[in-house]
Amino acid sequence: MTLPPALVLAAHGTRSAEGEATIAALAARVRRARPGHRVEAAYLEISSPPLDGILAGLPGPAVVVPLLLAGGYHVHIDLPAVVARAKPGALVAGKLGPHPLITSVLVRRLVAAGLRSTDAVILGAAGSSDPGALDDVRAAARLLSVRLSRPVTVAFASAGRPTIGEAMDRLRSGPAPRVALASYLLAPGFFQGRLEECGADLVSRPLGADDELAALVWHRFDEATAGAAWQGAARRVPGAAGGLRAAPASGG
């Protein structure tokens, strides 16, 4: 009897124990959403267990869902290469963001942090040297802007412009009495620390372990498996630079 495909969550990796605990908690929510389905959590670098080891040890087919909010090197190059080497028959699903479910979590995190109707809002992300990844974050900011009915400024803690500091300077010179920063990060770690040190009046917690994120993970899994033949060869999708992944849904 053919085994159903396992779901493998592929996170970037972190030196933060709290960050690793957050990924474990998210994986637990994913498991609870579909009891009896095999779910594994693994990392591309730094943290353990490594993705290649988890994939190589799976007895049946697998779908890898990147726990990544935007495109870039890991989505288009690193992750597909690891999967192709460790388990060539596996499918790679689309990245998580942007998506309205993420927007819902962002709004709840901002409200919990004390967002006011008069606050200027920044969506703060790690950043990337990949223009497409930056565009993904800008798309997420547009979704958040619509939900909050106010402008949302994108800013980056690493590669990308404007920087968090540049965005803060511009908004501090504007009419808003306070600046709220929405963390567009999945888990605590180095970049969350940089956001919290930027001088904003409030900074939301990372997206973290959330039932809506768990639902989004299964949505990406279902996209990847729709029509899959599981004949030992991973499905190639046009436009996935150098790699294997499921075509993203029109909604994000």
Contacts in CASP RR format, 6 or more apart in sequence:
PFRMAT RR
TARGET T0000
AUTHOR 0000-0000-0000
METHOD contacts of the structure
MODEL  1
MTLPPALVLAAHGTRSAEGEATIAALAARVRRARPGHRVEAAYLEISSPP
LDGILAGLPGPAVVVPLLLAGGYHVHIDLPAVVARAKPGALVAGKLGPHP
LITSVLVRRLVAAGLRSTDAVILGAAGSSDPGALDDVRAAARLLSVRLSR
PVTVAFASAGRPTIGEAMDRLRSGPAPRVALASYLLAPGFFQGRLEECGA
DLVSRPLGADDELAALVWHRFDEATAGAAWQGAARRVPGAAGGLRAAPAS
GG
2 61 0 8 1.000
2 230 0 8 1.000
3 59 0 8 1.000
3 60 0 8 1.000
3 61 0 8 1.000
4 37 0 8 1.000
4 38 0 8 1.000
4 61 0 8 1.000
5 60 0 8 1.000
5 61 0 8 1.000
5 62 0 8 1.000
5 63 0 8 1.000
5 91 0 8 1.000
5 225 0 8 1.000
5 228 0 8 1.000
5 230 0 8 1.000
6 37 0 8 1.000
6 38 0 8 1.000
6 39 0 8 1.000
6 40 0 8 1.000
6 58 0 8 1.000
6 60 0 8 1.000
6 61 0 8 1.000
6 62 0 8 1.000
6 63 0 8 1.000
7 30 0 8 1.000
7 37 0 8 1.000
7 38 0 8 1.000
7 39 0 8 1.000
7 40 0 8 1.000
7 62 0 8 1.000
7 63 0 8 1.000
7 65 0 8 1.000
7 217 0 8 1.000
7 218 0 8 1.000
7 221 0 8 1.000
8 39 0 8 1.000
8 40 0 8 1.000
8 41 0 8 1.000
8 42 0 8 1.000
8 51 0 8 1.000
8 54 0 8 1.000
8 55 0 8 1.000
8 58 0 8 1.000
8 62 0 8 1.000
8 63 0 8 1.000
8 64 0 8 1.000
8 65 0 8 1.000
8 90 0 8 1.000
9 23 0 8 1.000
9 26 0 8 1.000
9 27 0 8 1.000
9 30 0 8 1.000
9 39 0 8 1.000
9 40 0 8 1.000
9 41 0 8 1.000
9 42 0 8 1.000
9 65 0 8 1.000
9 67 0 8 1.000
9 217 0 8 1.000
10 42 0 8 1.000
10 43 0 8 1.000
10 44 0 8 1.000
10 51 0 8 1.000
10 64 0 8 1.000
10 65 0 8 1.000
10 66 0 8 1.000
10 67 0 8 1.000
10 68 0 8 1.000
10 79 0 8 1.000
11 23 0 8 1.000
11 41 0 8 1.000
11 42 0 8 1.000
11 43 0 8 1.000
11 44 0 8 1.000
11 47 0 8 1.000
11 67 0 8 1.000
11 186 0 8 1.000
11 187 0 8 1.000
12 43 0 8 1.000
12 44 0 8 1.000
12 45 0 8 1.000
12 46 0 8 1.000
12 67 0 8 1.000
12 68 0 8 1.000
12 74 0 8 1.000
13 20 0 8 1.000
13 43 0 8 1.000
13 44 0 8 1.000
13 45 0 8 1.000
13 46 0 8 1.000
13 47 0 8 1.000
14 20 0 8 1.000
14 46 0 8 1.000
14 47 0 8 1.000
14 187 0 8 1.000
14 189 0 8 1.000
14 190 0 8 1.000
15 46 0 8 1.000
15 189 0 8 1.000
15 190 0 8 1.000
16 187 0 8 1.000
16 188 0 8 1.000
16 189 0 8 1.000
16 190 0 8 1.000
18 187 0 8 1.000
18 188 0 8 1.000
18 189 0 8 1.000
19 187 0 8 1.000
19 188 0 8 1.000
19 189 0 8 1.000
20 47 0 8 1.000
20 187 0 8 1.000
22 186 0 8 1.000
22 187 0 8 1.000
22 188 0 8 1.000
22 206 0 8 1.000
22 208 0 8 1.000
22 209 0 8 1.000
23 41 0 8 1.000
23 43 0 8 1.000
23 47 0 8 1.000
23 67 0 8 1.000
23 186 0 8 1.000
23 187 0 8 1.000
24 41 0 8 1.000
25 208 0 8 1.000
25 209 0 8 1.000
26 41 0 8 1.000
26 67 0 8 1.000
26 186 0 8 1.000
26 208 0 8 1.000
26 209 0 8 1.000
26 210 0 8 1.000
26 213 0 8 1.000
26 214 0 8 1.000
26 217 0 8 1.000
27 39 0 8 1.000
27 40 0 8 1.000
27 41 0 8 1.000
28 209 0 8 1.000
29 209 0 8 1.000
29 210 0 8 1.000
29 211 0 8 1.000
29 213 0 8 1.000
29 214 0 8 1.000
30 39 0 8 1.000
30 214 0 8 1.000
30 217 0 8 1.000
30 218 0 8 1.000
31 37 0 8 1.000
31 39 0 8 1.000
32 214 0 8 1.000
33 211 0 8 1.000
33 214 0 8 1.000
33 215 0 8 1.000
33 218 0 8 1.000
34 218 0 8 1.000
40 54 0 8 1.000
40 58 0 8 1.000
41 49 0 8 1.000
42 49 0 8 1.000
42 50 0 8 1.000
42 51 0 8 1.000
42 53 0 8 1.000
42 54 0 8 1.000
42 55 0 8 1.000
43 49 0 8 1.000
43 50 0 8 1.000
43 51 0 8 1.000
44 50 0 8 1.000
44 51 0 8 1.000
44 74 0 8 1.000
44 78 0 8 1.000
44 79 0 8 1.000
44 82 0 8 1.000
51 64 0 8 1.000
51 79 0 8 1.000
51 82 0 8 1.000
51 83 0 8 1.000
51 86 0 8 1.000
52 82 0 8 1.000
52 85 0 8 1.000
52 86 0 8 1.000
53 86 0 8 1.000
55 62 0 8 1.000
55 64 0 8 1.000
55 82 0 8 1.000
55 83 0 8 1.000
55 86 0 8 1.000
55 87 0 8 1.000
55 90 0 8 1.000
56 86 0 8 1.000
56 87 0 8 1.000
58 87 0 8 1.000
61 89 0 8 1.000
61 90 0 8 1.000
61 91 0 8 1.000
61 230 0 8 1.000
61 232 0 8 1.000
62 87 0 8 1.000
62 89 0 8 1.000
62 90 0 8 1.000
62 91 0 8 1.000
63 90 0 8 1.000
63 91 0 8 1.000
63 92 0 8 1.000
63 93 0 8 1.000
63 221 0 8 1.000
63 224 0 8 1.000
63 225 0 8 1.000
64 79 0 8 1.000
64 83 0 8 1.000
64 90 0 8 1.000
64 91 0 8 1.000
64 92 0 8 1.000
64 93 0 8 1.000
65 93 0 8 1.000
65 94 0 8 1.000
65 96 0 8 1.000
65 217 0 8 1.000
65 220 0 8 1.000
65 221 0 8 1.000
65 224 0 8 1.000
66 74 0 8 1.000
66 75 0 8 1.000
66 79 0 8 1.000
66 92 0 8 1.000
66 93 0 8 1.000
66 94 0 8 1.000
66 95 0 8 1.000
66 96 0 8 1.000
67 96 0 8 1.000
67 186 0 8 1.000
67 217 0 8 1.000
68 74 0 8 1.000
68 75 0 8 1.000
68 95 0 8 1.000
68 96 0 8 1.000
68 186 0 8 1.000
69 95 0 8 1.000
69 96 0 8 1.000
69 97 0 8 1.000
69 98 0 8 1.000
69 102 0 8 1.000
69 125 0 8 1.000
69 136 0 8 1.000
69 137 0 8 1.000
69 140 0 8 1.000
69 184 0 8 1.000
69 185 0 8 1.000
69 186 0 8 1.000
69 207 0 8 1.000
70 95 0 8 1.000
70 97 0 8 1.000
70 98 0 8 1.000
70 125 0 8 1.000
70 127 0 8 1.000
70 128 0 8 1.000
70 132 0 8 1.000
70 133 0 8 1.000
70 134 0 8 1.000
70 136 0 8 1.000
70 137 0 8 1.000
70 140 0 8 1.000
71 95 0 8 1.000
71 128 0 8 1.000
71 130 0 8 1.000
71 132 0 8 1.000
71 133 0 8 1.000
71 136 0 8 1.000
72 128 0 8 1.000
72 130 0 8 1.000
72 132 0 8 1.000
72 133 0 8 1.000
73 128 0 8 1.000
73 129 0 8 1.000
73 130 0 8 1.000
75 94 0 8 1.000
75 95 0 8 1.000
75 133 0 8 1.000
75 245 0 8 1.000
76 130 0 8 1.000
76 240 0 8 1.000
76 241 0 8 1.000
76 242 0 8 1.000
76 243 0 8 1.000
77 241 0 8 1.000
77 242 0 8 1.000
77 243 0 8 1.000
79 92 0 8 1.000
80 92 0 8 1.000
80 240 0 8 1.000
80 242 0 8 1.000
80 243 0 8 1.000
80 244 0 8 1.000
80 245 0 8 1.000
81 243 0 8 1.000
83 90 0 8 1.000
83 92 0 8 1.000
83 234 0 8 1.000
83 244 0 8 1.000
84 234 0 8 1.000
84 243 0 8 1.000
84 244 0 8 1.000
88 232 0 8 1.000
88 233 0 8 1.000
88 234 0 8 1.000
89 232 0 8 1.000
89 233 0 8 1.000
89 234 0 8 1.000
90 234 0 8 1.000
90 244 0 8 1.000
91 224 0 8 1.000
91 225 0 8 1.000
91 228 0 8 1.000
91 234 0 8 1.000
91 235 0 8 1.000
91 244 0 8 1.000
91 245 0 8 1.000
91 246 0 8 1.000
92 224 0 8 1.000
92 234 0 8 1.000
92 240 0 8 1.000
92 243 0 8 1.000
92 244 0 8 1.000
92 245 0 8 1.000
92 246 0 8 1.000
93 220 0 8 1.000
93 221 0 8 1.000
93 223 0 8 1.000
93 224 0 8 1.000
93 245 0 8 1.000
93 246 0 8 1.000
94 220 0 8 1.000
94 223 0 8 1.000
94 224 0 8 1.000
94 245 0 8 1.000
94 246 0 8 1.000
94 247 0 8 1.000
94 248 0 8 1.000
95 136 0 8 1.000
95 220 0 8 1.000
95 248 0 8 1.000
96 102 0 8 1.000
96 186 0 8 1.000
96 213 0 8 1.000
96 216 0 8 1.000
96 217 0 8 1.000
96 220 0 8 1.000
97 136 0 8 1.000
97 140 0 8 1.000
97 216 0 8 1.000
97 252 0 8 1.000
98 136 0 8 1.000
98 137 0 8 1.000
98 139 0 8 1.000
98 140 0 8 1.000
98 143 0 8 1.000
98 252 0 8 1.000
99 143 0 8 1.000
99 216 0 8 1.000
99 219 0 8 1.000
99 251 0 8 1.000
99 252 0 8 1.000
100 143 0 8 1.000
100 251 0 8 1.000
100 252 0 8 1.000
101 212 0 8 1.000
101 213 0 8 1.000
101 215 0 8 1.000
101 216 0 8 1.000
101 219 0 8 1.000
102 140 0 8 1.000
102 143 0 8 1.000
102 207 0 8 1.000
102 212 0 8 1.000
102 213 0 8 1.000
102 216 0 8 1.000
103 140 0 8 1.000
103 143 0 8 1.000
103 144 0 8 1.000
103 147 0 8 1.000
104 147 0 8 1.000
104 212 0 8 1.000
105 207 0 8 1.000
105 208 0 8 1.000
105 210 0 8 1.000
105 212 0 8 1.000
105 213 0 8 1.000
106 123 0 8 1.000
106 140 0 8 1.000
106 144 0 8 1.000
106 147 0 8 1.000
106 182 0 8 1.000
106 184 0 8 1.000
106 204 0 8 1.000
106 207 0 8 1.000
107 144 0 8 1.000
107 147 0 8 1.000
107 148 0 8 1.000
109 182 0 8 1.000
109 183 0 8 1.000
109 204 0 8 1.000
109 205 0 8 1.000
109 206 0 8 1.000
109 207 0 8 1.000
110 121 0 8 1.000
110 148 0 8 1.000
110 180 0 8 1.000
110 182 0 8 1.000
110 202 0 8 1.000
110 204 0 8 1.000
112 204 0 8 1.000
112 205 0 8 1.000
113 180 0 8 1.000
113 202 0 8 1.000
113 203 0 8 1.000
113 204 0 8 1.000
113 205 0 8 1.000
114 180 0 8 1.000
114 202 0 8 1.000
115 121 0 8 1.000
115 180 0 8 1.000
115 202 0 8 1.000
116 178 0 8 1.000
116 180 0 8 1.000
118 176 0 8 1.000
118 177 0 8 1.000
118 178 0 8 1.000
119 176 0 8 1.000
119 177 0 8 1.000
119 178 0 8 1.000
119 179 0 8 1.000
119 180 0 8 1.000
119 201 0 8 1.000
119 202 0 8 1.000
120 150 0 8 1.000
120 151 0 8 1.000
120 153 0 8 1.000
120 171 0 8 1.000
120 174 0 8 1.000
120 176 0 8 1.000
120 178 0 8 1.000
120 179 0 8 1.000
120 180 0 8 1.000
121 144 0 8 1.000
121 145 0 8 1.000
121 148 0 8 1.000
121 150 0 8 1.000
121 151 0 8 1.000
121 152 0 8 1.000
121 153 0 8 1.000
121 179 0 8 1.000
121 180 0 8 1.000
121 181 0 8 1.000
121 182 0 8 1.000
122 152 0 8 1.000
122 153 0 8 1.000
122 154 0 8 1.000
122 155 0 8 1.000
122 164 0 8 1.000
122 167 0 8 1.000
122 168 0 8 1.000
122 171 0 8 1.000
122 179 0 8 1.000
122 180 0 8 1.000
122 181 0 8 1.000
122 182 0 8 1.000
122 200 0 8 1.000
123 137 0 8 1.000
123 140 0 8 1.000
123 141 0 8 1.000
123 144 0 8 1.000
123 152 0 8 1.000
123 153 0 8 1.000
123 154 0 8 1.000
123 155 0 8 1.000
123 181 0 8 1.000
123 182 0 8 1.000
123 184 0 8 1.000
124 137 0 8 1.000
124 154 0 8 1.000
124 155 0 8 1.000
124 156 0 8 1.000
124 157 0 8 1.000
124 164 0 8 1.000
124 181 0 8 1.000
124 182 0 8 1.000
124 183 0 8 1.000
124 184 0 8 1.000
124 185 0 8 1.000
124 195 0 8 1.000
125 137 0 8 1.000
125 140 0 8 1.000
125 154 0 8 1.000
125 155 0 8 1.000
125 156 0 8 1.000
125 157 0 8 1.000
125 184 0 8 1.000
125 185 0 8 1.000
126 156 0 8 1.000
126 157 0 8 1.000
126 158 0 8 1.000
126 185 0 8 1.000
126 191 0 8 1.000
127 133 0 8 1.000
127 134 0 8 1.000
127 137 0 8 1.000
127 156 0 8 1.000
127 157 0 8 1.000
127 158 0 8 1.000
127 159 0 8 1.000
127 160 0 8 1.000
128 134 0 8 1.000
128 158 0 8 1.000
128 159 0 8 1.000
128 160 0 8 1.000
129 159 0 8 1.000
129 160 0 8 1.000
134 154 0 8 1.000
134 156 0 8 1.000
134 160 0 8 1.000
137 154 0 8 1.000
137 156 0 8 1.000
137 184 0 8 1.000
138 154 0 8 1.000
139 252 0 8 1.000
140 184 0 8 1.000
141 152 0 8 1.000
141 153 0 8 1.000
141 154 0 8 1.000
142 152 0 8 1.000
144 152 0 8 1.000
144 182 0 8 1.000
145 151 0 8 1.000
145 152 0 8 1.000
152 182 0 8 1.000
153 162 0 8 1.000
153 167 0 8 1.000
153 170 0 8 1.000
153 171 0 8 1.000
154 162 0 8 1.000
154 167 0 8 1.000
155 162 0 8 1.000
155 163 0 8 1.000
155 164 0 8 1.000
155 165 0 8 1.000
155 166 0 8 1.000
155 167 0 8 1.000
155 168 0 8 1.000
156 162 0 8 1.000
156 163 0 8 1.000
156 164 0 8 1.000
157 163 0 8 1.000
157 164 0 8 1.000
157 191 0 8 1.000
157 194 0 8 1.000
157 195 0 8 1.000
158 191 0 8 1.000
162 170 0 8 1.000
164 181 0 8 1.000
164 194 0 8 1.000
164 195 0 8 1.000
164 198 0 8 1.000
165 198 0 8 1.000
168 179 0 8 1.000
168 198 0 8 1.000
168 199 0 8 1.000
168 200 0 8 1.000
171 179 0 8 1.000
172 179 0 8 1.000
178 201 0 8 1.000
178 202 0 8 1.000
179 199 0 8 1.000
179 200 0 8 1.000
179 201 0 8 1.000
180 200 0 8 1.000
180 201 0 8 1.000
180 202 0 8 1.000
180 203 0 8 1.000
180 204 0 8 1.000
181 195 0 8 1.000
181 198 0 8 1.000
181 200 0 8 1.000
181 202 0 8 1.000
181 203 0 8 1.000
181 204 0 8 1.000
182 204 0 8 1.000
183 192 0 8 1.000
183 195 0 8 1.000
183 203 0 8 1.000
183 204 0 8 1.000
183 205 0 8 1.000
183 206 0 8 1.000
183 207 0 8 1.000
184 207 0 8 1.000
185 191 0 8 1.000
185 192 0 8 1.000
185 195 0 8 1.000
185 206 0 8 1.000
185 207 0 8 1.000
186 206 0 8 1.000
186 207 0 8 1.000
186 208 0 8 1.000
187 206 0 8 1.000
187 207 0 8 1.000
187 208 0 8 1.000
188 205 0 8 1.000
188 206 0 8 1.000
192 206 0 8 1.000
195 203 0 8 1.000
196 203 0 8 1.000
207 213 0 8 1.000
219 249 0 8 1.000
220 246 0 8 1.000
223 246 0 8 1.000
223 247 0 8 1.000
223 248 0 8 1.000
223 249 0 8 1.000
224 245 0 8 1.000
224 246 0 8 1.000
228 235 0 8 1.000
234 244 0 8 1.000
235 244 0 8 1.000
235 246 0 8 1.000
236 243 0 8 1.000
236 244 0 8 1.000
237 244 0 8 1.000
237 245 0 8 1.000
237 246 0 8 1.000
237 247 0 8 1.000
END
